[in-house]
Amino acid sequence: MRNIYRMPKAKSAHYLNRYIHFISSITNDQDLICEKHHILPRSMGGGDDINNIIRLTPRQHYLAHWMLYKAYQSREMTAAFFSMSNQSNQHQHRRQYQSSKIYEQLRIAFRNDISISTTDRWTDPVYRQKHTDSNNNIKTKSLRSAKAKQLWQDPEYREKMLVLRKTAWSEGRIKRDHSKCGVRGENNPAKRPEVKAKNSGDNHYSNRSGYVRPTCPHCGKTTTVTNMKRWHGINCKSIIV
């Protein structure tokens, strides 16, 4: 079939020829509900000029993108066909339902494309640093903490997560790392006699004459020096970012 629409070379010439033949057989004098379709997709360099746009019925539009997906099997055509198959649009009136086999193939292809795309972007140092900084800012941490606390109050969610965690531990998929919880038992320096004597009774800094607990300038709470360094000052949640 002659390539009169200047379509790029496809992985499947068979489906490309079917697409060209299909588009060539369409007439624009249809009285049915129609949608605008770019013959040469914009992701391939097609423009919005009148020669590159054709009116298709919802079913024809769906079939056109199916043939483009089968012909090129690219990330852009996969995403376009997957979006058309799963997302509703108030300006369009599709009522097609693809078979389970087509949906499975499309879902796997779309998932693989997203995975490869994310991996490629994450290897870019600028992209990685940008999203690392975004995930580590105080506002993001605060929102995540609030969301986690809200979910953890649900007994069903908490029980489900505990079961999943214990299963992962028993299967060896994750390891119990107690190093982040501090040293326990006799190896804990805080439990040594000399340390206990230093940090208890009249020897403790908080009981010495003239000691005044610090006050956070942002939220006005009075607390210990340790808590002030960890939770207040520049780390105070009252600071609006």
C-alpha positions in Angstrom: 0.0 0.0 0.0 1.4 3.4 -1.0 2.3 5.6 2.0 0.5 8.8 1.0 0.4 10.1 4.6 4.2 10.0 5.1 3.9 7.7 8.0 7.3 6.7 9.6 8.6 3.2 9.2 6.7 0.8 11.4 7.7 -2.5 13.1 4.7 -4.2 11.4 4.3 -3.2 7.8 1.1 -5.3 7.7 -0.7 -3.2 10.3 0.7 0.1 8.8 -0.8 -0.8 5.4 -4.1 -1.7 7.0 -4.1 1.7 8.8 -3.4 3.6 5.5 -6.0 1.6 3.7 -8.5 2.2 6.5 -7.9 6.0 6.6 -8.1 6.2 2.8 -11.5 4.6 2.8 -13.1 7.1 5.3 -15.3 9.9 4.0 -15.9 13.1 6.0 -19.6 13.3 5.0 -20.8 11.2 8.0 -23.8 12.4 9.9 -23.0 10.3 13.0 -21.3 11.4 16.1 -17.6 11.9 15.1 -14.3 12.6 16.8 -11.2 14.3 15.4 -8.2 12.1 14.7 -4.7 13.1 13.7 -3.7 10.8 10.7 0.0 11.3 11.5 0.0 11.5 15.4 1.4 14.6 17.0 4.0 12.5 18.9 5.4 11.6 15.4 5.5 15.1 14.2 1.9 15.5 12.9 0.4 19.0 13.0 -3.1 20.4 13.5 -3.6 21.4 9.9 -6.7 20.4 8.1 -4.9 17.9 5.8 -3.8 15.9 8.9 -7.2 15.7 10.7 -10.0 13.4 9.8 -13.4 12.8 11.4 -14.0 9.3 12.7 -16.9 7.7 14.5 -16.0 6.5 18.1 -15.6 2.9 16.8 -13.5 3.9 13.9 -11.3 6.1 16.1 -10.7 3.2 18.4 -9.8 0.9 15.6 -7.4 3.5 14.1 -5.5 3.7 17.4 -5.5 -0.1 17.7 -3.8 -0.4 14.3 -1.3 2.3 15.2 -0.5 0.5 18.4 0.0 -2.9 16.5 2.0 -1.2 13.8 4.5 0.8 15.9 4.4 -0.8 19.4 6.0 2.4 20.7 5.5 4.0 24.1 3.5 6.9 22.7 1.1 4.6 20.7 0.7 2.2 23.6 -0.1 5.1 26.0 -2.6 6.6 23.5 -4.4 3.3 22.9 -4.4 2.4 26.6 -5.8 5.8 27.5 -8.6 5.4 24.9 -9.4 1.9 26.3 -9.6 2.9 29.9 -10.4 6.6 30.4 -13.7 8.3 29.8 -14.0 11.7 28.2 -17.1 13.9 28.3 -16.5 15.1 24.7 -16.3 11.5 23.3 -18.9 8.8 23.2 -17.1 5.5 23.0 -18.9 2.3 24.2 -16.4 -0.3 22.9 -15.1 -3.1 25.2 -11.9 -4.9 24.2 -11.4 -8.6 24.8 -9.6 -9.8 27.9 -6.7 -11.0 25.7 -6.2 -7.6 24.1 -6.5 -5.8 27.4 -3.9 -8.1 29.0 -1.4 -7.5 26.2 -2.0 -3.8 26.3 -1.7 -3.6 30.1 1.6 -5.5 30.1 3.0 -3.4 27.3 1.9 -0.2 29.0 3.4 -1.3 32.3 6.7 -2.2 30.7 6.9 1.2 28.9 6.2 3.1 32.1 8.9 1.1 34.0 11.5 1.7 31.3 10.6 5.4 31.1 10.8 5.8 34.8 14.2 4.0 35.0 15.6 6.2 32.2 14.4 9.4 33.8 15.8 8.4 37.2 19.3 7.9 35.8 19.3 11.6 35.0 21.2 13.3 38.0 19.2 16.5 37.6 15.8 14.7 37.7 16.9 12.5 40.6 18.1 15.4 42.7 15.0 17.4 42.0 12.6 14.6 43.2 14.9 13.7 46.1 14.8 17.2 47.4 11.0 17.3 46.9 10.5 14.1 48.8 12.7 15.2 51.6 11.3 18.7 52.3 9.5 19.3 55.6 6.0 19.8 54.1 6.2 16.5 52.2 7.3 14.6 55.3 4.6 16.2 57.4 1.9 15.2 54.9 3.2 11.6 54.7 3.3 11.3 58.5 -0.3 12.6 58.8 -1.5 10.2 56.1 0.3 7.2 57.7 -1.1 8.0 61.2 -4.6 8.3 59.7 -4.3 4.9 57.9 -2.8 3.2 61.0 -5.9 4.1 63.1 -8.0 1.7 60.9 -7.9 -1.7 62.7 -8.3 -3.6 59.4 -5.5 -1.8 57.7 -3.2 -2.2 60.7 -3.9 -5.9 61.0 -3.4 -6.4 57.3 0.0 -4.6 57.3 1.2 -6.5 60.3 0.4 -9.8 58.7 2.1 -8.8 55.5 5.2 -7.6 57.4 5.4 -10.9 59.4 5.0 -12.9 56.2 7.8 -10.9 54.6 10.1 -11.5 57.6 9.4 -15.2 57.7 10.1 -15.6 53.9 13.3 -13.5 54.2 12.2 -10.9 51.7 12.9 -8.1 54.2 15.3 -8.2 57.2 14.7 -6.9 60.7 17.2 -4.1 61.1 17.5 -3.3 64.8 20.5 -1.0 64.2 18.1 2.0 63.6 16.4 1.3 66.9 19.6 1.8 69.0 21.7 -0.7 70.9 19.6 -2.8 73.2 20.3 -4.8 76.3 23.7 -4.7 78.2 25.4 -3.1 75.2 23.2 0.1 75.6 25.6 2.8 76.9 22.6 4.5 78.6 22.2 1.5 81.0 25.8 1.5 82.3 26.1 2.4 86.1 28.3 5.4 85.5 26.0 6.8 82.8 22.9 6.2 85.0 24.6 8.1 87.9 25.5 11.0 85.6 22.0 11.3 84.1 19.9 10.8 87.2 18.9 12.8 90.3 20.8 16.0 91.2 23.5 15.2 88.6 21.1 15.6 85.6 21.5 18.9 83.8 17.8 19.6 84.1 18.0 19.6 87.9 21.0 21.9 88.2 20.5 25.4 89.6 19.9 28.1 87.0 18.8 25.7 84.3 15.9 26.9 82.1 14.2 24.7 79.5 14.4 26.1 76.0 11.3 27.4 74.3 10.6 27.0 70.6 10.3 30.4 68.9 7.9 29.0 66.3 5.3 27.1 68.3 6.0 28.4 71.8 6.5 25.0 73.4 8.9 24.5 76.2 10.8 21.2 76.1 14.2 19.5 76.6 17.3 20.3 74.7 17.1 17.0 72.9 13.6 17.5 71.8 14.3 21.1 70.8 17.1 20.0 68.5 15.0 17.2 67.0 11.5 18.5 66.7 11.6 22.3 67.1 13.7 25.2 65.9 14.3 24.8 62.1 12.5 21.4 62.2 9.3 22.8 63.8 6.1 21.7 62.1 4.7 25.2 62.6 7.0 26.6 60.0 5.1 27.2 56.8 7.1 26.2 53.8 
